[in-house]
Amino acid sequence: MTQTRQEIALSDAIEQLLVSRDLRQMKFARQFLNPGYIHRAAKRIDDCAGTIVIATGFPVADTFETDGPVGALALYQCLKELGKNVVIVCGNPLYQALQPKYRCAQIPLGFNKERQIARVVEQLAPELIIAIERPGLTEDNTYRNMRGEDISHRCARFDDFIRLAACPTIAIGDGGNEIGMGNIASHIASLDITPSVTKCDELIIADVSNWAAYGLIAFLAIWHQQSFLTRINTKALLMFLSLNGSVDGVTRQNQLTEDSLCFSAGEQIIKQITRLCEDHISQLQR
Protein backbone atom coordinates (compact mmCIF):
# COMPACT_ATOMS: atom_id res chain seq x y z
CA MET A 1 0.00 0.00 0.00
CA THR A 2 1.40 3.42 -0.96
CA GLN A 3 1.78 6.16 1.64
CA THR A 4 -1.09 8.15 0.11
CA ARG A 5 -3.38 5.11 0.23
CA GLN A 6 -2.36 4.53 3.84
CA GLU A 7 -3.20 8.15 4.65
CA ILE A 8 -6.62 7.80 3.02
CA ALA A 9 -7.16 4.62 5.05
CA LEU A 10 -6.26 6.59 8.22
CA SER A 11 -8.65 9.33 7.16
CA ASP A 12 -11.43 6.79 6.70
CA ALA A 13 -10.74 5.31 10.15
CA ILE A 14 -10.90 8.76 11.77
CA GLU A 15 -14.07 9.59 9.83
CA GLN A 16 -15.73 6.43 11.16
CA LEU A 17 -14.60 7.22 14.70
CA LEU A 18 -16.02 10.74 14.54
CA VAL A 19 -19.57 9.46 13.92
CA SER A 20 -19.37 6.33 16.08
CA ARG A 21 -21.64 7.72 18.81
CA ASP A 22 -24.22 8.66 16.16
CA LEU A 23 -25.76 11.36 18.36
CA ARG A 24 -27.66 13.06 15.51
CA GLN A 25 -27.60 10.47 12.73
CA MET A 26 -24.34 11.61 11.17
CA LYS A 27 -23.45 7.95 10.64
CA PHE A 28 -26.39 7.87 8.21
CA ALA A 29 -25.23 11.11 6.57
CA ARG A 30 -21.70 9.84 6.09
CA GLN A 31 -22.72 7.41 3.34
CA PHE A 32 -23.36 10.39 1.05
CA LEU A 33 -19.78 11.69 1.36
CA ASN A 34 -16.75 10.46 -0.56
CA PRO A 35 -14.41 8.85 2.03
CA GLY A 36 -11.08 10.56 2.63
CA TYR A 37 -12.61 13.99 3.19
CA ILE A 38 -10.51 14.74 6.27
CA HIS A 39 -7.32 13.92 4.38
CA ARG A 40 -8.37 16.10 1.43
CA ALA A 41 -9.35 19.00 3.70
CA ALA A 42 -6.11 18.79 5.68
CA LYS A 43 -4.13 18.84 2.42
CA ARG A 44 -5.92 22.02 1.36
CA ILE A 45 -5.01 23.59 4.69
CA ASP A 46 -1.39 22.47 4.54
CA ASP A 47 -0.97 23.73 0.96
CA CYS A 48 -2.51 27.14 1.64
CA ALA A 49 0.13 29.90 1.69
CA GLY A 50 -2.31 32.79 2.08
CA THR A 51 -4.76 33.90 4.73
CA ILE A 52 -6.87 31.17 6.29
CA VAL A 53 -10.18 32.23 7.85
CA ILE A 54 -11.73 30.08 10.55
CA ALA A 55 -15.39 30.92 11.15
CA THR A 56 -17.32 29.66 14.16
CA GLY A 57 -19.99 30.62 16.66
CA PHE A 58 -23.50 29.22 16.82
CA PRO A 59 -25.91 31.44 18.80
CA VAL A 60 -27.81 29.83 21.66
CA ALA A 61 -30.17 32.02 23.69
CA ASP A 62 -28.35 35.36 24.00
CA THR A 63 -24.84 33.93 23.83
CA PHE A 64 -22.82 31.28 21.96
CA GLU A 65 -22.41 27.53 22.34
CA THR A 66 -19.26 25.63 23.24
CA ASP A 67 -19.31 23.38 20.18
CA GLY A 68 -17.39 25.07 17.39
CA PRO A 69 -15.17 27.52 19.28
CA VAL A 70 -13.19 24.77 21.06
CA GLY A 71 -12.25 23.11 17.78
CA ALA A 72 -11.67 26.48 16.11
CA LEU A 73 -9.25 27.62 18.82
CA ALA A 74 -7.37 24.30 18.78
CA LEU A 75 -6.98 24.50 14.99
CA TYR A 76 -6.07 28.21 15.17
CA GLN A 77 -3.21 27.46 17.57
CA CYS A 78 -1.96 24.61 15.40
CA LEU A 79 -1.94 26.78 12.29
CA LYS A 80 -0.20 29.63 14.12
CA GLU A 81 2.55 27.22 15.18
CA LEU A 82 2.93 26.22 11.54
CA GLY A 83 3.45 29.87 10.61
CA LYS A 84 0.13 30.22 8.81
CA ASN A 85 -1.65 33.55 8.53
CA VAL A 86 -4.92 32.71 10.28
CA VAL A 87 -7.81 34.80 11.58
CA ILE A 88 -11.06 33.88 13.31
CA VAL A 89 -14.17 35.52 11.87
CA CYS A 90 -17.31 35.67 14.00
CA GLY A 91 -20.07 37.91 15.28
CA ASN A 92 -20.87 39.14 18.76
CA PRO A 93 -20.88 38.09 21.53
CA LEU A 94 -18.22 35.52 20.55
CA TYR A 95 -16.08 38.21 18.93
CA GLN A 96 -15.93 40.17 22.18
CA ALA A 97 -14.88 37.03 24.04
CA LEU A 98 -12.10 36.02 21.63
CA GLN A 99 -10.75 39.33 20.39
CA PRO A 100 -8.50 40.15 23.38
CA LYS A 101 -6.63 36.86 23.05
CA TYR A 102 -6.86 35.85 19.38
CA ARG A 103 -6.59 37.56 16.02
CA CYS A 104 -10.23 38.07 15.05
CA ALA A 105 -12.42 39.94 12.60
CA GLN A 106 -16.04 40.83 13.27
CA ILE A 107 -19.00 40.57 10.96
CA PRO A 108 -22.32 42.17 11.92
CA LEU A 109 -25.42 40.34 13.08
CA GLY A 110 -28.62 40.34 11.02
CA PHE A 111 -29.57 40.61 7.37
CA ASN A 112 -28.82 43.34 4.78
CA LYS A 113 -25.22 43.72 5.99
CA GLU A 114 -23.53 42.68 2.77
CA ARG A 115 -21.64 45.96 2.37
CA GLN A 116 -20.05 45.66 5.82
CA ILE A 117 -19.22 42.01 5.24
CA ALA A 118 -17.68 42.84 1.86
CA ARG A 119 -15.31 45.26 3.57
CA VAL A 120 -14.11 42.51 5.93
CA VAL A 121 -13.63 40.14 2.98
CA GLU A 122 -11.63 42.79 1.12
CA GLN A 123 -9.50 43.49 4.17
CA LEU A 124 -8.67 39.84 4.86
CA ALA A 125 -8.49 38.54 1.26
CA PRO A 126 -8.79 34.91 2.39
CA GLU A 127 -7.42 32.08 0.28
CA LEU A 128 -9.13 29.36 2.33
CA ILE A 129 -12.18 29.32 4.61
CA ILE A 130 -12.89 26.77 7.34
CA ALA A 131 -16.38 26.99 8.88
CA ILE A 132 -16.78 25.03 12.12
CA GLU A 133 -20.34 24.77 13.43
CA ARG A 134 -21.58 27.93 11.71
CA PRO A 135 -25.34 28.20 11.14
CA GLY A 136 -26.22 27.91 7.46
CA LEU A 137 -29.12 29.46 5.61
CA THR A 138 -32.10 27.21 5.01
CA GLU A 139 -34.29 27.03 1.91
CA ASP A 140 -36.59 29.74 3.29
CA ASN A 141 -33.61 32.11 3.82
CA THR A 142 -33.63 31.84 7.61
CA TYR A 143 -31.34 30.34 10.22
CA ARG A 144 -32.78 27.53 12.34
CA ASN A 145 -31.42 25.82 15.44
CA MET A 146 -31.73 22.12 16.26
CA ARG A 147 -35.20 22.78 17.69
CA GLY A 148 -36.37 24.41 14.46
CA GLU A 149 -36.53 27.86 16.05
CA ASP A 150 -35.80 30.88 13.85
CA ILE A 151 -32.56 32.43 15.16
CA SER A 152 -31.89 34.72 12.18
CA HIS A 153 -31.76 37.91 14.26
CA ARG A 154 -28.90 36.46 16.32
CA CYS A 155 -26.82 35.24 13.36
CA ALA A 156 -24.13 36.93 11.33
CA ARG A 157 -24.54 35.89 7.70
CA PHE A 158 -21.25 34.10 7.12
CA ASP A 159 -22.90 32.55 4.04
CA ASP A 160 -22.50 36.00 2.43
CA PHE A 161 -18.84 36.09 3.46
CA ILE A 162 -18.25 32.77 1.68
CA ARG A 163 -20.01 33.93 -1.47
CA LEU A 164 -18.10 37.22 -1.59
CA ALA A 165 -14.72 35.65 -0.82
CA ALA A 166 -15.02 33.15 -3.69
CA CYS A 167 -12.22 30.94 -2.37
CA PRO A 168 -12.13 27.24 -1.41
CA THR A 169 -14.23 26.31 1.62
CA ILE A 170 -14.08 23.53 4.19
CA ALA A 171 -17.10 23.15 6.47
CA ILE A 172 -17.74 21.08 9.57
CA GLY A 173 -21.16 20.19 10.96
CA ASP A 174 -22.84 17.67 13.23
CA GLY A 175 -26.57 17.95 12.62
CA GLY A 176 -27.53 19.31 9.21
CA ASN A 177 -28.28 22.98 9.86
CA GLU A 178 -24.69 24.14 9.51
CA ILE A 179 -22.85 25.80 6.62
CA GLY A 180 -21.69 23.11 4.19
CA MET A 181 -24.59 20.74 4.77
CA GLY A 182 -26.10 21.97 1.52
CA ASN A 183 -23.80 19.40 -0.12
CA ILE A 184 -26.07 16.62 1.19
CA ALA A 185 -29.27 18.56 1.97
CA SER A 186 -31.49 16.39 -0.21
CA HIS A 187 -30.13 13.22 1.41
CA ILE A 188 -30.71 14.36 4.99
CA ALA A 189 -34.13 15.90 4.41
CA SER A 190 -35.65 12.99 6.33
CA LEU A 191 -33.74 13.87 9.51
CA ASP A 192 -35.33 15.85 12.33
CA ILE A 193 -33.67 19.10 11.24
CA THR A 194 -34.23 22.04 8.90
CA PRO A 195 -31.16 21.56 6.70
CA SER A 196 -28.88 24.29 5.48
CA VAL A 197 -28.64 24.76 1.73
CA THR A 198 -25.24 26.50 1.83
CA LYS A 199 -22.61 24.34 0.14
CA CYS A 200 -18.84 24.03 0.51
CA ASP A 201 -15.93 22.43 -1.35
CA GLU A 202 -15.21 19.83 1.34
CA LEU A 203 -17.72 18.80 4.00
CA ILE A 204 -16.68 17.08 7.22
CA ILE A 205 -19.19 15.62 9.64
CA ALA A 206 -18.85 14.47 13.24
CA ASP A 207 -20.93 13.70 16.31
CA VAL A 208 -19.56 16.93 17.81
CA SER A 209 -18.15 19.51 15.40
CA ASN A 210 -15.19 20.32 17.67
CA TRP A 211 -13.95 16.77 17.24
CA ALA A 212 -13.61 17.06 13.45
CA ALA A 213 -11.00 19.77 13.96
CA TYR A 214 -8.88 17.22 15.81
CA GLY A 215 -8.95 15.00 12.74
CA LEU A 216 -7.53 17.83 10.64
CA ILE A 217 -4.90 18.57 13.27
CA ALA A 218 -3.89 14.89 13.27
CA PHE A 219 -2.75 15.00 9.65
CA LEU A 220 -0.94 18.30 10.10
CA ALA A 221 0.86 16.76 13.09
CA ILE A 222 1.93 13.73 11.05
CA TRP A 223 3.15 15.74 8.07
CA HIS A 224 5.11 18.20 10.20
CA GLN A 225 6.21 15.68 12.85
CA GLN A 226 4.68 17.72 15.67
CA SER A 227 2.71 16.68 18.76
CA PHE A 228 -0.19 19.04 18.09
CA LEU A 229 -2.86 16.65 19.37
CA THR A 230 -1.28 16.18 22.79
CA ARG A 231 -1.10 19.96 23.24
CA ILE A 232 -4.89 20.38 23.00
CA ASN A 233 -6.38 21.10 26.43
CA THR A 234 -10.13 20.82 25.92
CA LYS A 235 -10.92 21.53 29.56
CA ALA A 236 -8.88 24.73 29.57
CA LEU A 237 -10.52 25.90 26.34
CA LEU A 238 -13.98 25.20 27.75
CA MET A 239 -13.10 27.02 30.98
CA PHE A 240 -11.99 30.06 28.97
CA LEU A 241 -15.22 30.05 26.97
CA SER A 242 -17.34 29.44 30.07
CA LEU A 243 -15.82 32.44 31.82
CA ASN A 244 -16.85 34.47 28.78
CA GLY A 245 -20.47 33.32 28.90
CA SER A 246 -20.69 30.22 26.70
CA VAL A 247 -23.44 27.61 27.09
CA ASP A 248 -23.85 24.01 26.03
CA GLY A 249 -25.86 23.93 22.81
CA VAL A 250 -28.11 21.10 24.03
CA THR A 251 -28.56 21.84 27.74
CA ARG A 252 -28.21 25.64 27.40
CA GLN A 253 -26.25 25.62 30.66
CA ASN A 254 -22.95 27.35 31.35
CA GLN A 255 -20.88 24.25 32.01
CA LEU A 256 -17.73 22.48 30.77
CA THR A 257 -19.58 20.35 28.24
CA GLU A 258 -20.09 20.21 24.48
CA ASP A 259 -23.44 19.03 23.12
CA SER A 260 -24.28 17.72 26.63
CA LEU A 261 -21.10 15.60 26.82
CA CYS A 262 -18.44 16.12 29.50
CA PHE A 263 -15.14 17.57 28.29
CA SER A 264 -13.65 14.13 28.97
CA ALA A 265 -15.49 12.80 25.88
CA GLY A 266 -13.45 15.16 23.72
CA GLU A 267 -10.28 14.12 25.52
CA GLN A 268 -11.11 10.49 24.78
CA ILE A 269 -11.62 11.25 21.08
CA ILE A 270 -8.19 12.89 20.96
CA LYS A 271 -6.64 9.79 22.55
CA GLN A 272 -8.40 7.52 20.07
CA ILE A 273 -7.27 9.63 17.09
CA THR A 274 -3.74 9.64 18.51
CA ARG A 275 -3.72 5.84 18.68
CA LEU A 276 -4.91 5.60 15.08
CA CYS A 277 -2.08 7.95 14.05
CA GLU A 278 0.50 5.94 16.00
CA ASP A 279 -0.63 2.76 14.27
CA HIS A 280 -0.38 4.54 10.92
CA ILE A 281 3.17 5.72 11.62
CA SER A 282 4.19 2.22 12.77
CA GLN A 283 2.95 0.78 9.47
CA LEU A 284 4.98 3.33 7.52
CA GLN A 285 8.14 2.40 9.44
CA ARG A 286 7.85 -1.32 8.75
MARFI-84915 format. One record per residue: y, x, z of N, C-alpha, C in turn. Coordinates in steps of 0.1 Angstrom, whole numbers, plus 2048, in hexadecimal, padded with zeros to 3 digits. Each point is the difference from the previous one (the first is absolute). Example, Ala and Ser with C-alpha at 12.3 -4.5 7.8 and 13.67 -1.06 7.14 Angstrom:
residues 2
7C788484E80C7F780080C809800
80B7FC7F980B80980080B7F8808
***
This chain:
residues 286
7F480880080C7F880080D809800
8097FD7F780C8087FF8097FD80C
80A8098038097FE80B8077F37FF
8057FD7F48087F37FE7F77F4803
7F38007FB7F77F58037FD7FF80F
7FF80B8077FE80080E80C7FA808
80C8047FB80C7FA8058017F17FE
7FC7FB7F58007F27FD7F67F9809
7F48078027F67FA80A8067FF80E
80780B8048077FF80D80A7F5801
8087FE7F58097F58007F97F3801
7F57FE7F97F97F48017FB7FD80E
7FB80B8077FB7FF80D80B7FC80A
80C8067FE80C7FC8098047F27FD
8007FC7F38047F27FC7F77F6807
7F38038007F67F78078037FF80F
80280C80680380080E80C7F8804
80B8007F780C7FA8038007F1800
7F57FA7FA7FF7F18007F37FC808
7FA8098077F37FD8078017F680B
80C7FE8068017F680A8027F27FA
8068007F48027F47F88077F5807
80C8048068087F78098067F57F8
8048037F38077F57F87FA8007F2
7F38027FF7F97FF7F380480A7F6
80480C80480380B7F77F38067FA
7F57FE8067F38057FA7FE7F87F4
8037F38007FF7F77F480A8057F5
80C80380480A8047F77FD80D7F9
7F98098077FD80D7FB7F98007F3
7F77F67FE7F88007F38097FF7F4
80C7FC8018097FE7F580880D7FD
7FE80A80880780D7FE7F680B7FA
8068097F87F880B7FA7FE80A80B
7F48038057FD80A80A80780D7FD
80480780B80780D7FE80F7FF801
8047F480580F7FE80080780980A
7FA80380B80680980A80280E7FA
7F58057F980180D7FA80B8007F5
8017F67F880A7FF7F580E800806
8027F880B80D7FE80680480E806
7F780680780380D80780480A7F6
7F98007F480380A7F580F7FD7FB
8037F47FF80E7FD7FC80A80680A
7FD7FE80C80980580B80180F7FF
7F48067FF80080F8008078067F4
7FF7F97F58068057F480F7FE7FF
8057F780880E7FC7FF80A80B806
8098057F780980A80480E7FB804
8027F37FD80D7FA8038007F880D
80A7F78018017F880C7F57F6801
7FA7FF80C7F67F68038067F680A
8007F47FC8047F58097F47FA807
8017FE80D7F67F98088077F3805
7FB7F57FC8067F38057F77F9809
8057FB80B7F87F980A8087F6807
7FA7F98098077F68097FD7F27FC
7F87F98077FD7F27FE8067F880C
80A7F77FD8067F980B7F77F6807
80080080D7F97F780980A7FB80A
8027F380180A7FA80980E8077FC
80780580A80D8077FD7FF80F800
7F48057FE7FE80F8007F68047F6
7F980B8027F78057F67F2802806
7F68007F87F28028057FC80F800
7F68038087FB80D8017F88057F4
7FA7F77F97F88047F58098037F4
7FF80B7FB8098057F580880C804
8087FF80A80880B8057F880C805
7F57FD8077F880B8067FA8097F4
7FA7F97F67FB8087F580B8067F8
80C7FA7FF80B8057F880580D807
80180080D80580B8077F680C800
7F37FD8017F680A7FF8008077F2
8027F87F58008057F380D8087FE
80B7FB80580D8067FF7FF80E805
7FA80280C80080D8077F78097F8
7F57FB7FA7F78087F88078067F4
8087F77F98078047F480B809803
8077FF80B80A8098047FA80E802
7F58018067F980D8037FC8067F3
7FE7F87F67FC8057F280D8047F8
80B7FE80680D8047F98057F57F6
7FA7F48018047F57F780E7FA804
8077FC7F780D7F98027FC7F1802
8007FB80D7FB7F380380A7F8808
8027F37FD8097F88087F97F2802
8037FB80C7FB7F280380B7F67FD
7FC7F67F88097F57FD7FC7F3807
8097FA8077FD7F480780C7F8803
7FF7F480680B7F880480180080F
80A7FA8058017FE80F7F77F6804
7FB80180D80480980A7F880D800
7F68017F77F880D80080980C7FC
8097FE7F780980B7FC80780680C
8067F780980780580C7F7807809
7F37FC8017F68078087FD80E7FB
7FE8027F37FB80C7FA80B80A7FD
80C7FB7FC80A8097FB80480C809
8017FE80D80480C8087F680C7FF
7F37FD7FD7F680A8007FA8047F3
8017F77F67FB8027F380A7FF7F5
7FE8067F48097FE7F57FD7F27FA
80A7F88017FE7F27FB80B7FB7F7
7FD7F67F980A7F97F87FF7F1803
80B7F98007FF7F28048037F77F3
7F87F57FF8037F67F78027F3807
8097F87FB8057F48077F57F5800
8017F780B7F77F58018067F57F7
7F67F77FC8047F47F88008027F1
8037F57F98007FF7F280E8047FA
8018017F380C8037F980780D805
7F880A80280580D8057FD80B7F6
7FD7FC7F37FC80A7F780A80B7FE
80D7FD80080A80B7FE7FF80A80B
7FF7FC80C7FF80A80B7F38087FF
7F57F97FD7F38077FE80180A7F5
8067FC7F58018097F580880D803
8097FF80980880C8057F6809808
7F87FB8087F68088077F68077F7
7FC7F87F67F68067F680780B7F8
80C7FE7FC80880B7F980280C809
8037FE80C80280B80A7F3808802
7F57F98017F38078047F98067F3
8017F97F57F98037F47F2804802
7F87F68057F28038047F78037F4
7F78088017F68037F67F27FA803
7FF7FB80D7F47FA8048037F780C
7FA7F48008027F680B7F37FD807
80080080D7F47FC8078047F580A
7FB7F47FD8037F48097F47FE809
80380080D7F57FE80A8047F4808
7F87F57FE8027F480780E7FA7FF
8047FF7F380D7FA7FD7FE7F27FB
8077F68057FE7F37FA8037FF7F1
7F87F97F98027FF7F28037F27FC
8097FE7F68047F37FB7F47F87FB
8007F38047F57F77FB8047F97F3
7F87F87FB8027F97F380D7F7801
8037FB80C80B7F780180D808804
80080D7FF80B80980280480080F
7F77FF80980280180E7F780A806
80380480C7F78098087F97F780B
7F38028017F87F88097F880980A
8007FD80C7F78088097F27FB800
7F78058097F27FD8007FE7F1804
80A7FA8067FF7F28048057F77F5
8058057F58067F87F680F7FD802
80680580A80E7FD8038098077F7
80B7FA7FC80A8067F8808809808
80080D7FD80780A80880B8077F7
8037FA7F58098067F680D805806
8067F980980D8038067FF80D808
7F48048047FF80C8087FB80C7F8
7FE7FE7F37FA80B7F880B8067F7
7FF80D7FF8078087F57F88007F4
8067FD7F47F87FF7F47FD80D7FA
7F58078067FC80C7FA7FA7FF7F2
7FB7F47FD7FC7FD7F280A8047F6
80D7FD80380B8037F780280F7FF
7FE80780B80180F8017F68067F6
7F37FB8017F68057F78037FD7F1
8057F47FD8037FD7F280C8097FB
80A80280880B8087FC7FD80F7FF
7F78058097FD80E8007F78047F4
7F87F77FB7F88027F47F880D800
7FA80380C7F780C8017F37FC805
7F68088007F27FD8058007FA80E
7F87F78037FF7FA80D7F27FF806
7FF80480C7F37FE8088037F680B
7F77F68028037F680A7F37FE808
8027FE80D7F67FE80A8027F2806
7F47F88018017F38077F37FD806
8007F68097F47FD8077FD7F1801
8087F87F87FD7F18018027F97F3
80A8047F88027FA7F380F7FC7FE
80880080A80E7FC7FF80980C7FF
7FA80C7FE80880C7FF8038057F2
80B8077FE8038067F37F48087FB
7FD7FE7F37F48067FA7F47F77FE
8007F58097F47F77FF8017F77F3
80B8017F98017F97F37F58057F6
7FC80C8027F58067F87F37F8800
7FE7F980C7F37F88018037F2805
80C7FB7FD8057F38067F67F57FB
7FC8007F47F87F57FB7F2800806
7FC80C8047F28028068007FC80F
80B8018078017FD80E8067F3803
8027F87F58077F38027F87F6809
7F38038027F87F780880180480F
80680B80380280580E80A7F7807
80080080D80A7F980880D807801
8078027F580C8077FF8087FC7F4
80D8018018087FE7F480380D7FA
7F98047F580080D7FB80D8057FA
80380C80180B8067F97FD8027F1
80A7FF7F87FE8027F180580D7FC
80680880980680D7FC7F580A7FE
8008067F57F580A7FC80580E803
7F68097FF80280F8027F78077F7
80280D7FF7F78097F87F3803806
80080180D7F38038078007F880E
7F77F78017FF7F880C7F5805809
80380180D7F780480A7FF7F580B
7F47FD8037FE7F580A7F980680D
8027F980B7FA80480C8007F580A
7F880180B8007F680A80D800808
80680C80180D80180680880A7F7
80B7FC7FB8078087F680380F805
80380280C80280D8067F58097FC
7F37FB8017F58087FE7FE8067F2
8057F97F68008057F280880D7FF
80B80180780880C8007F880C804
7F77FE8097F780B8057F78057F5
7FB7F77F87F88047F48078087F7
80D7FD7FD8088097F780280D807
80380080C80380D8087F38097FF
7F47FA8017F48078007FF8097F3
8037FA7F57FF8087F480B80B7FF
80C7FD80580A80B8007FC80B809
7F97FC80B7FC80B80A7F58097FA
7F77FA7F87F58077F980680A7F6
8097FA7F88058087F580980C805
8077FE80B80980A8057FA80780C
7F47FE8037F980680C80880080C
8047F38048087FE80C7F97F5808
80380180D7FA7F680A8097F4802
8057FA7F68097F58017FB7F4808
7F37FD7FE7FA7F480780080280F
7FD80C8057FF80280E80E800807
80A8027F880E8008058057F2802
7FA7F67FB8057F28017FD7FB80E
80B7FC8077FF7FA80D8047F2800
7F67F77FD8037F27FE8067F980D
7FC80580B8057FA80D80F803801
80380D7FD80E8048028097F97F6
7FB7FE7F38087F97F68027F1805
7F67FA8058017F28048097FF80D
80080A80880980080C80F8017FB
8028097F680E8017FB8047F37FA
7F87FA7F88047F37FA8017F580A
7F880080A8007F680B80E801807
80480C80380C80280780C7FB7F8
7FE7FF7F380B7FC7F77FE7F17FC
7F77F98077FF7F17FE7F67FB7F7
7F68087FC7F57FB7F77F77F6807
7F97F87F87F67F78057F48017F7
7F57FC8067F37FF7F88027F47F7
7FC8027F38017F57F67F87F4802
7F58018087F77F58028047F980E
80180880A8027FA80D80F7FE803
8098077F880E7FF80280580580E
7F880980680380580D80480F7FE
80980480980580E8007F5808807
7F68067F97F58078067FC80B7F7
7F78098057FC80C7F87F37FC7F8
8027F67F77F67FB7F78047FF7F2
7F77FF7F78037FD7F27F77F57FB
8057F57FB7F87F57FC7F67FC80B
8047FF80C7F97FC80C7F680B805
7FF80B7F97F680A80480780B808
7F980580B80580B80880280C7F7
80A80880480380D7F97F38087FE
7F77FF8097F38078007F87FD7F3
8027F47FA7F97FD7F48058097F4
80D80280080680A7F67FB80E802
7FF80480D7FB80D8037F28027FB
7F87F58027F28017FC7FF8017F1
8087F97F88008017F280480E7FB
80980680780480E7FD7F4809802
7F97FE80B7F48098037F57FD7F5
7FE7F47FC7F67FD7F68048067F2
80D7FF7FC8048067F47FF80F801
80380680B7FE80F8027F28047FE
7F77F88057F18047FF7FC7FF7F1
8057F67F97FD7FF7F280680C7F8
80B80580480780B7FA7F880D803
7FB80180C7F880C8047F38017F8
7FA7F47FF7F48007F88028047F1
80C7FB7FB8038037F280280F7FF
80880680980280F7FF7F3808801
7F77FB8097F38078027F88007F3
8017F57F97F97FF7F38068097F6
80D8028008068097F67FC80E803
7FE80380C7FD80E8047F18047FF
7F87F67FC7F28047FE7FD8077F4
***
